[in-house]
Amino acid sequence: MVFSIPLVAIVTSHYQKVAKIKHNMIKDEIELEKLKHQNYLLETEKMKLELTQMKLESPLEKTNL
């Protein structure tokens, strides 16, 4: 029984460290997903602008021919 208290403290400490590491991993994953979402929005807007520009240039090419 004398050794059970230090063992419980060691096990509890280990589980706390593991929980803290998992918490940090999840926080990093959430940050990564936010960045991916921002990148998606920026890329979509860029593609819309390129499409609009292509549509505007298309009539000009037809008149030059």
Stockholm file with secondary structure:
# STOCKHOLM 1.0

chainA/1-65         MVFSIPLVAIVTSHYQKVAKIKHNMIKDEIELEKLKHQNYLLETEKMKLELTQMKLESPLEKTNL
#=GR chainA/1-65 SS CTTHHHHHHHHHHHHHHHHHHHHHHHHHHHHHHHHHHHHHHHHHHHHHHHHHHHHHHHHHHHHHC
#=GC SS_cons        CTTHHHHHHHHHHHHHHHHHHHHHHHHHHHHHHHHHHHHHHHHHHHHHHHHHHHHHHHHHHHHHC
//
